[in-house]
Structure formats: C-alpha cells, structure tokens
Amino acid sequence: MTFWLPIGDDANELLRRNPLALLIGMTLDQQVPMERAFSAPYDLVQRLGHEPDPHELATFDPDALIELFARRPALHRFPKAMAGRVQQVCQTLVERHDGDAAALWNGATDGRELLKRVSDLPGFGRQKAQIFVALLGKQFGVRPPGWREAVGDYGQAQAYRSIADVIDEASLGRVREHKKRMKAEARSATGT
C-alpha cells in the first residue's frame, strides 16, 4: 500500500517520510475532513519555513503557535485547542521518546505495547490509537507481533474503515461510505 490522500504530492510526500508530520495529521484528524487534517502538517511547514521537530514545537510560544494554526486558512476548525494538543503531543514525545516521533513506534515489542504507547498521547483515545496503529501497520510497515489483534477490526485487510486503508480515490470513497453507514446506524440506535 502507498499512503495517499487528495492533498497534493508535496503534502503526501511529507507524510510518507516525516514521522512527526504523520503524527500531527493523525492528532488533527477529528471534527474536520481527513484531507484537512493530513494536509495541515504541510501547511504548518510552509508557515514556519522549515520542517519542525518535536523539541521545537514542544517549546514554541503557545500564542505564536495558535497564531500559526489560526492564520487563514486555519489548520483546523478549532485552531487554539488543536495548536495546544499538537504542542502537548510534542511535549510527550520529548519527555518519553527523546523528541523522536518514530521512537513512539520503533522498538515496540508487540501490538499491545504499541497501542498503549499511542494511547498515552494526549487526545488519543482507544479508537484513534487503534486507527493510527493500523495506519502504521498497513502502510508504513510497522508490524510488531500482534499488531492486527491490537487494533481489532481496523487491522483487517481491506477493511475500508479508516485512513489506514486509503491509497487512492476508490479506497477513499469506500472509507467515506463506511463512515456514513456508521453515522446512520448510530443515529438510528439513538433515535435522532
């Protein structure tokens, strides 16, 4: 598989080669279209004029980071909150992984440990952590023993449940259809 979204070649390339960019994209992937979330790291790089590392973002002036996130077009629907979340994720990377985003997943002995490491990040609940571990396994070759079991249904081959399965327009469409079905089922279950 080759990670791809309709966000431009440069933005996709950044996500493929820069672990922090990929992690920031996943951090921002809530309450906005996935294309916006995963193109935001490239936009952040353009605004900064360079690719930041976790140390830089962990110690960045919070108000200045909010300004970068809020500048039009905003990097997220909630730029203040998500600038803070990205900074917290980077602070966690500095504290626990020596400021190396890839160290979050490199060296995990098994899928449960990898899922726990990701779940320990600010803003990463169980589902989000499972999706990210599935993305790492399916598209980036991060496959410690038991990774598929740790991520449940997201680990199934060609599940088309999340960003982990998006490699082209057709797979993106299938993921969108799945999400639409899940929302309809949730509305039906609650009677709304």
N, C-alpha and C positions, 0 to 999 in steps of 0.2 A: 504494500500500500504506500501511497505517497500523499502526505498531508496536503490538502488543497482547500481553499475557500475562494469565492469570487471577490477577492480583495486586492488583486494586483500581484504581479510577480515578485516585486521587491518585498512587499509585506509578507507573502508566503515564504519567501526565502529566509527572511529574518526569523520567522517562527521555526523553520526547519533546522536552523543552525545555532540559534541562540536560546539556551535553556531558560534564561530569565524572561525573555520575550514570550516564550510559550507559557510560562507560569503566570505572567501578568495577564495574558489573554484569558487564561482559564479563571483567574481571580475576577476579572471583569465580566465574565460570562454569566450574568444574571440580570434580569429585567431589561435587557437590550437584545437585539438580534445578534446571533453569534458572529456575523460578519463585522459588526461594530466592535464587539468585544475583542476579537482577534486582530482587527486592523489597528486598534488603539496603540499597541506597542510600537508599531512602525511610526505612527503619528507622533508619539512621545519622543522617539529618536529624532525625528525631523525637528521638533520644537527645541530639543536640547542641543542639537547639532552633533551628537555622538551617541553611541550605544552606552547606556549607563550600566553599572554593575550594582549588585545588592548593597555594597558598602555606601555608594553614593546616594542611592535612594533612601537607605535607612537613616542617613543623617541629613538629608535635604531639608531645607527650611520648609516646614509644613505649609505656611501660607503661600510660598512660592510654588510649591508642588500643586496646591489647589488651583493656583492661577494657571499653571500649565494644563491641568486637566479641564479647567472651565473655559479656556480660550476656544472660541468658535472655529470649527465645530467641536463641541465638547467631546472629550474622550469617553464619557459615559453619561447616562441620563442623570446620575447623581454624582457630579464631579467631586464635591467636597468629601462625601463619605468614601468614595472609591479611591481617591487620592490617599486618604488615611489608611484604607485597607491595604493598598499596594505597599505603602510605607511599612505597615505592620508586618506584612509578609516578608519584606526585605529585612526588617529587623530580626525576624525569626531566623531567616537564612544566615544572617551574620552571627547570631548567638549560638545556633545549633549546628551549622554546617560551614563555618568559616567563610561565609559570604559566597559560597559556591552553589548556585542553583542546582546544577546537575548532581551535586553531592546529596541532595534530597533523595534521589532515587538510586544513584550509583552505590553499590555495596549493600543494598537491602538483601537480607538473606532469604527472604521469601515474600510471597504476596501479602500476607498479613502484616508483616513489618512495613512493607512499602505503603500499604493502605493506612496504617497508623501514622507513619511519618507525614503523609499528605493530609490526613485528617487533623493533625495537630496544627496545621497552618490556620491563621485567623481567616474566618469566613468559609472554611472548607468543611461543610457538614458531610455526613456519610455519603449521600448520593453524589455530590460534587466530587468528593475524593475518589469514589468508585469510577466516575466518568474519566477523571484525569488519569488514573492508573490504567484504565482501559485504553485511553489515547496513547499513553506511553508504550503499552504492550503491543497494541495493534499497529501503530505507525512509526514508533521510534525504537523498536527492538528491545525495550526494557521489559524483560520477561523472567523475573526470578521465579523459582518453583512456586506453584500455587497462585500465580497472579490472576488467572482466569476465575478461579474459585473465589478469590477475594473480592472480585468486582461483580459477582453474580451475573445477572442477565446481560450486563454491558460487555462481558467478556466473550459472549457467543460470537462465532464467526458470522459475519454479515448480519448482525443484529439490527442495524439501522435504527438505533435508539438514541444516538448522541453524536457529538462532534468526533468521537472515536472512530466512527465509520465513514466520515465524509472524505471522499477522494476526488469527486467530480460532481457535475450538476445533477446527474441521475441519483447518486447516493445522497446528496443534499436534499433533493426532493423527497426521497424515501424517509429520511430523518424527520423532515418537516411534517410529513403525513403521520408518522408515528406520534409526534408531539401533539398534533391536532387531535388524534384519536384519544390520547391520554387526557387531554384537557376536557374533551367532550364526555368521556367516561367519568371524570372527576365531578363535572357539573351535574351529570345525571345522578350520580351517587348522592350528592348533597341537595338535589332538587332545585338548583339555581339555574 
